[in-house]
Amino acid sequence: MSPRKPTLPFDPFAIAKATSEAAMGLAMRPQDLLEVQVAAAKQWGDFWSDALGGKAGEKPRDRRFHSAEWQDDPYYRSVRNAYLLASKQLRDLVAGGDGDSSAKAMSRFLLDQYLNAVSPANFALTNPDVLKRTAETNGANLVGGFQNLVEDIMSGKGIVQRRTDAGAFVKGETIAATPGEVVFQNELFQLIQYTPTTPKVAEAPMLYVPPLVNRYYMIDLAPEQSMAKWLVDEGRTVFVVSWVNPGPEHRDKGVEDYVVDGVIAAIDEVRRRTKAAPDLFAFCLGGTLVAIALAWLAAEGRGKHVNSATLIGSLVDFADMRDWSAFVHEGHLDALDDHLEKAGYIDSLELQRLFAAMRANDLIWSSVVQHYLLDKPAPASDLLTWFEDGARIPAAFLKSYNRDLLLNNRLKEPAGFAVRGTPIDLAKIAAPMLVIALKDDHVSAWEAVYRGARHIRADFILGGSGHNAGVINPPSRNKHGFWTNVARPETAEEWLAAADRHEGSWWPLWTQWLDGHGDKSVPARIIKDGIEPAPGSYVMMA
């Protein structure tokens, strides 16, 4: 029997088709191309006029060019501005290409990868920080950087490894360290209950459902910015789902299994232990699972088993996935299905590569400069430590999620998706809902999150910052800000235009919203039957 050929998690022919459609679409419109060339000629004329005239202009908000030399030195300023102008022109050109939404997104994705790679910040001779560092070290930085490059190539992981203090954040000690106990477990998850720190607690317990792709402790990073610790100190009984890191034995566990044997099982256990309906809160994919679970409970006549639900950075309407739609294509999904067949799951490293490519400047090229050119360690970061601690996803889950939810958007339709034979309708969810979007979210565009919130008749808050950093925003930091508007106009743009902006964190407003759906208090719930101390063994699984 011949060995199985290596497979790819994407379809190269679909990529070739997308780029050829974009090119042919432009070639078929010579008048449009002529207009683009005329506009480009004027823009470059303005560029040279400003450059030769010494006009500095405004400093762009781009972290790659944060050093003063990029703005103050005429040479570096011209190099930067030429790159940014050429990048804008190419992006505008590709935006006018032909093809469906997936093909256009793929063309944009490929162009972005190229433009990110050729940034002058990524080359020693055009980066003032690298030249300064090279002079200071007599070139030792380039020798050390080349050694780092060789190490990364030899590792076979296909990523730039972030070099930092490996002991700065340790699970169970300095992150994922809020005291608690594992109080329930099955083959899919462990349920953690945190130890109370107040004599009385809110009657409704809280239950957090994380996404599968990362571990639960994004809400329990370093103590000073741990959402879990903050909620406990605010007098909340907090439970957390800690998903298993699946192996081949989980290959047949699909979306329905994670909903019923995961989310619903956790709800039932929390209700059994506290004799109260929980306030659910969830992030990203976890929020999608919670929405499905709530609709299933409503269909089963169990809608009152949940007191409320908060979805953070979560999509329930997948009509607009922006750049992520590049990979929602029959060819790519077929290739991924074949790729998953041998192992029975997608590896966390492959998922990390994809997420890094979607934010290449922050997660790839900044490390290239830091480690290969400057030969400096990266600052220790609890959030990036969590991001790099990825988990696998079972084959059956991905197949159903990709086709039923992403490609066919079946949650948008009444009875479009069924959970173990029961058709569900998100519009029938009984529990009060709050949806929180993040303004700079690169995974779940806030406008798409808003449309989903309107569909499920949820209250809505828009937080500042991005997909991860916008969530971890403790009030003590007084950062990012947020927007509110009780109206629900048809478009997200109309909502934002009439919204009020507030300084600081949305966390206190969120707990006020929770109090509005039940403000009774009860004696603190002491844990007497823990299985093992938090963070538990599932989060430690490699």
Backbone hydrogen bonds, N-H to C=O, Kabsch-Sander energy under -0.5 kcal/mol:
donor,donor_aa,acceptor,acceptor_aa,energy
15,I,11,D,-1.5
16,A,12,P,-2.4
17,K,13,F,-2.4
18,A,14,A,-2.2
19,T,15,I,-2.2
20,S,16,A,-2.3
21,E,17,K,-2.3
22,A,18,A,-1.9
23,A,19,T,-2.3
24,M,20,S,-2.9
25,G,21,E,-2.4
26,L,22,A,-1.5
27,A,23,A,-2.3
28,M,24,M,-1.9
29,R,26,L,-1.6
33,L,29,R,-2.0
34,L,30,P,-2.3
35,E,31,Q,-2.0
36,V,32,D,-2.1
37,Q,33,L,-2.3
38,V,34,L,-2.3
39,A,35,E,-2.4
40,A,36,V,-2.5
41,A,37,Q,-2.3
42,K,38,V,-1.9
43,Q,39,A,-2.3
44,W,40,A,-2.6
45,G,41,A,-1.9
46,D,42,K,-2.4
47,F,43,Q,-2.2
48,W,44,W,-2.4
49,S,45,G,-2.0
50,D,46,D,-2.4
51,A,47,F,-2.7
52,L,48,W,-2.7
53,G,49,S,-1.4
54,G,51,A,-0.9
55,K,50,D,-2.3
62,D,60,P,-1.7
65,F,62,D,-2.0
66,H,63,R,-1.0
70,W,67,S,-1.1
71,Q,68,A,-1.4
72,D,68,A,-2.9
73,D,69,E,-1.8
77,R,73,D,-2.7
78,S,74,P,-2.0
79,V,75,Y,-2.4
80,R,76,Y,-2.7
81,N,77,R,-2.7
82,A,78,S,-2.5
83,Y,79,V,-2.0
84,L,80,R,-2.6
85,L,81,N,-2.3
86,A,82,A,-2.5
87,S,83,Y,-2.4
88,K,84,L,-2.1
89,Q,85,L,-2.4
90,L,86,A,-2.3
91,R,87,S,-2.4
92,D,88,K,-2.5
93,L,89,Q,-2.1
94,V,90,L,-2.5
95,A,91,R,-2.0
96,G,92,D,-0.7
96,G,93,L,-1.0
97,G,94,V,-2.1
98,D,21,E,-0.7
104,K,100,D,-2.7
105,A,101,S,-2.1
106,M,102,S,-2.2
107,S,103,A,-2.1
108,R,104,K,-2.3
109,F,105,A,-2.6
110,L,106,M,-2.6
111,L,107,S,-2.3
112,D,108,R,-2.6
113,Q,109,F,-2.2
114,Y,110,L,-1.9
115,L,111,L,-2.9
116,N,112,D,-2.9
117,A,113,Q,-1.7
118,V,114,Y,-2.0
119,S,116,N,-0.9
122,N,119,S,-2.2
123,F,120,P,-1.3
126,T,123,F,-1.0
127,N,124,A,-0.9
131,L,127,N,-2.1
132,K,128,P,-2.2
133,R,129,D,-2.3
134,T,130,V,-2.7
135,A,131,L,-2.0
136,E,132,K,-2.0
137,T,133,R,-2.0
138,N,134,T,-0.8
139,G,134,T,-1.8
140,A,137,T,-1.3
142,L,139,G,-0.7
143,V,139,G,-1.4
144,G,140,A,-2.8
145,G,141,N,-2.4
146,F,142,L,-2.0
147,Q,143,V,-1.8
148,N,144,G,-2.0
149,L,145,G,-2.2
150,V,146,F,-2.4
151,E,147,Q,-2.3
152,D,148,N,-2.1
153,I,149,L,-2.3
154,M,150,V,-2.7
155,S,151,E,-1.4
156,G,152,D,-0.6
156,G,153,I,-1.0
157,K,152,D,-0.5
161,Q,159,I,-0.7
164,T,162,R,-0.7
166,A,164,T,-0.9
168,A,165,D,-1.7
172,G,175,I,-2.6
173,E,170,V,-2.3
173,E,175,I,-0.5
174,T,170,V,-2.4
175,I,170,V,-1.6
176,A,220,D,-3.2
181,E,193,Q,-2.6
182,V,532,E,-3.4
183,V,181,E,-0.6
183,V,191,L,-3.0
184,F,191,L,-0.9
186,N,189,F,-2.3
190,Q,242,S,-2.3
191,L,184,F,-3.2
192,I,190,Q,-0.6
192,I,240,V,-2.8
193,Q,181,E,-2.9
194,Y,238,V,-2.5
195,T,179,P,-2.3
197,T,232,V,-0.5
201,V,522,V,-3.1
202,A,235,G,-2.8
203,E,520,K,-2.6
206,M,237,T,-3.5
207,L,279,D,-2.2
208,Y,239,F,-2.4
209,V,281,F,-2.1
215,R,389,D,-0.8
218,M,215,R,-0.7
219,I,216,Y,-1.4
220,D,217,Y,-1.3
225,Q,222,A,-2.4
226,S,223,P,-1.1
227,M,225,Q,-0.6
228,A,219,I,-3.4
230,W,226,S,-2.1
231,L,227,M,-2.6
232,V,228,A,-2.4
233,D,229,K,-2.7
234,E,230,W,-1.2
235,G,232,V,-1.7
236,R,231,L,-1.4
238,V,236,R,-0.8
239,F,206,M,-3.2
239,F,237,T,-0.5
240,V,192,I,-2.3
241,V,208,Y,-2.4
242,S,190,Q,-2.9
242,S,240,V,-0.5
243,W,241,V,-0.6
244,V,188,L,-3.0
250,H,247,G,-2.1
251,R,248,P,-1.6
253,K,250,H,-2.3
254,G,252,D,-0.8
258,Y,254,G,-2.0
259,V,255,V,-1.9
260,V,256,E,-2.8
261,D,257,D,-2.0
262,G,257,D,-0.6
263,V,258,Y,-2.2
264,I,259,V,-3.2
265,A,260,V,-0.9
266,A,262,G,-2.2
267,I,263,V,-2.4
268,D,264,I,-2.7
269,E,265,A,-2.1
270,V,266,A,-2.5
271,R,267,I,-2.6
272,R,268,D,-2.2
273,R,269,E,-2.3
274,T,270,V,-2.1
275,K,271,R,-2.3
279,D,205,P,-3.4
280,L,278,P,-0.7
280,L,308,S,-2.9
281,F,207,L,-2.5
282,A,310,T,-2.2
283,F,209,V,-1.3
284,C,312,I,-2.5
286,G,283,F,-2.0
287,G,284,C,-1.2
288,T,284,C,-1.2
289,L,285,L,-2.1
290,V,286,G,-2.1
291,A,287,G,-2.4
292,I,288,T,-2.1
293,A,289,L,-2.6
294,L,290,V,-2.8
295,A,291,A,-2.1
296,W,292,I,-2.3
297,L,293,A,-2.6
298,A,294,L,-2.3
299,A,295,A,-2.2
300,E,296,W,-1.9
301,G,298,A,-1.3
302,R,297,L,-3.6
305,H,302,R,-2.1
306,V,303,G,-1.1
307,N,278,P,-2.4
308,S,278,P,-1.1
309,A,432,P,-2.0
310,T,280,L,-2.0
311,L,434,L,-2.5
312,I,282,A,-2.7
312,I,310,T,-0.5
313,G,311,L,-0.5
313,G,436,I,-3.2
321,M,319,A,-0.5
324,W,321,M,-1.9
325,S,322,R,-1.7
326,A,323,D,-1.7
327,F,324,W,-1.7
328,V,325,S,-1.0
329,H,327,F,-1.3
333,L,329,H,-2.8
334,D,330,E,-2.5
335,A,331,G,-2.1
336,L,332,H,-2.4
337,D,333,L,-2.4
338,D,334,D,-2.0
339,H,335,A,-2.1
340,L,336,L,-2.2
341,E,337,D,-0.7
341,E,338,D,-0.7
344,G,340,L,-2.5
346,I,393,I,-2.3
351,L,347,D,-1.7
352,Q,348,S,-2.4
353,R,349,L,-2.2
354,L,350,E,-1.8
355,F,351,L,-2.5
356,A,352,Q,-2.5
357,A,353,R,-2.3
358,M,354,L,-1.7
359,R,355,F,-0.8
359,R,356,A,-0.7
360,A,357,A,-1.0
363,L,359,R,-2.8
364,I,360,A,-2.3
365,W,360,A,-2.5
366,S,361,N,-1.2
368,V,364,I,-1.9
369,V,365,W,-2.3
370,Q,366,S,-2.4
371,H,367,S,-3.1
372,Y,367,S,-0.6
372,Y,368,V,-2.1
373,L,368,V,-1.0
373,L,369,V,-0.8
374,L,369,V,-2.7
376,K,370,Q,-3.2
378,A,163,R,-3.9
385,T,381,S,-2.0
386,W,382,D,-2.1
387,F,383,L,-2.3
388,E,384,L,-2.2
389,D,385,T,-0.5
389,D,386,W,-1.3
390,G,388,E,-1.3
391,A,213,V,-2.0
393,I,346,I,-1.4
395,A,344,G,-2.3
396,A,251,R,-2.4
397,F,253,K,-0.9
398,L,394,P,-2.1
399,K,395,A,-2.5
400,S,396,A,-2.1
401,Y,397,F,-3.0
402,N,398,L,-3.0
403,R,399,K,-1.9
404,D,400,S,-2.3
405,L,400,S,-0.9
405,L,401,Y,-0.9
406,L,401,Y,-2.2
407,L,402,N,-2.6
408,N,403,R,-2.1
409,N,405,L,-0.6
410,R,404,D,-2.5
412,K,409,N,-1.2
413,E,410,R,-0.8
415,A,424,I,-1.5
416,G,413,E,-2.1
417,F,424,I,-0.6
419,V,422,T,-2.5
420,R,418,A,-0.6
422,T,419,V,-1.6
424,I,417,F,-2.6
426,L,411,L,-0.5
428,K,425,D,-2.2
429,I,426,L,-1.5
434,L,309,A,-2.3
435,V,459,D,-3.0
436,I,311,L,-3.0
437,A,435,V,-0.5
437,A,461,I,-2.3
439,K,463,G,-3.1
440,D,465,S,-2.9
441,D,438,L,-1.8
445,A,443,V,-0.6
448,A,445,A,-0.6
449,V,445,A,-2.1
450,Y,446,W,-2.4
451,R,447,E,-1.9
452,G,448,A,-1.9
453,A,449,V,-2.1
454,R,450,Y,-2.2
455,H,451,R,-1.8
456,I,452,G,-1.8
457,R,454,R,-1.0
458,A,453,A,-2.7
459,D,433,M,-2.6
461,I,435,V,-2.1
462,L,483,W,-2.1
463,G,437,A,-3.5
463,G,461,I,-0.6
464,G,481,G,-2.1
470,G,466,G,-1.6
471,V,468,N,-1.3
472,I,468,N,-1.7
473,N,471,V,-1.7
477,R,474,P,-1.7
478,N,474,P,-0.7
478,N,475,P,-0.8
481,G,479,K,-2.6
481,G,504,G,-0.9
482,F,502,H,-2.2
483,W,462,L,-3.0
484,T,500,D,-2.1
485,N,460,F,-0.5
495,W,491,T,-1.8
496,L,492,A,-2.5
497,A,493,E,-2.1
498,A,494,E,-1.2
499,A,496,L,-1.0
500,D,484,T,-2.9
502,H,482,F,-3.3
510,W,506,W,-2.3
511,T,507,W,-2.2
512,Q,508,P,-1.9
513,W,509,L,-2.2
514,L,510,W,-2.2
515,D,511,T,-2.3
516,G,512,Q,-1.6
517,H,514,L,-1.7
518,G,515,D,-1.6
522,V,201,V,-2.9
524,A,199,P,-2.7
526,I,524,A,-0.9
528,K,526,I,-0.5
531,I,182,V,-4.1
532,E,182,V,-0.7
534,A,180,G,-2.5
536,G,533,P,-1.5
540,M,537,S,-0.7
541,M,538,Y,-1.3
